[in-house]
Amino acid sequence: MNGNFFSGAALFRLYAEQGLPIEMALMRINQAGFTVAWPLFVQEATRNGWSFKRAYTAIVSAVRDAEIYTPAQIAEFEQTAKLFFIREATT
């Protein structure tokens, strides 16, 4: 991670309000040198009625479909995201 973060809440709003596919936005965000603050995406998604499972599925699918990460990076992201969602769902 590079320390330059793009708001996950803003990404969610771009998707929900403007219909911008998450994977397309993710590719552009990555090209600009930013990393998405995914916990803020989850927070905004659940605030808008999404379940943790729906948010997790959307995020992992976007990371896979963006085709900007290696298979090893995707596997690591999936594992980290899964642990995050398990922790959040039980608190």
Secondary structure, DSSP 8 states (H G I E B T S, - for coil): --S-EEEHHHHHHHHHHH---HHHHHHHHHHTT-EEEHHHHHHHHHHTT--HHHHHHHHHHHHHHT--S-HHHHHHHHHHHHHHHHHHHT-
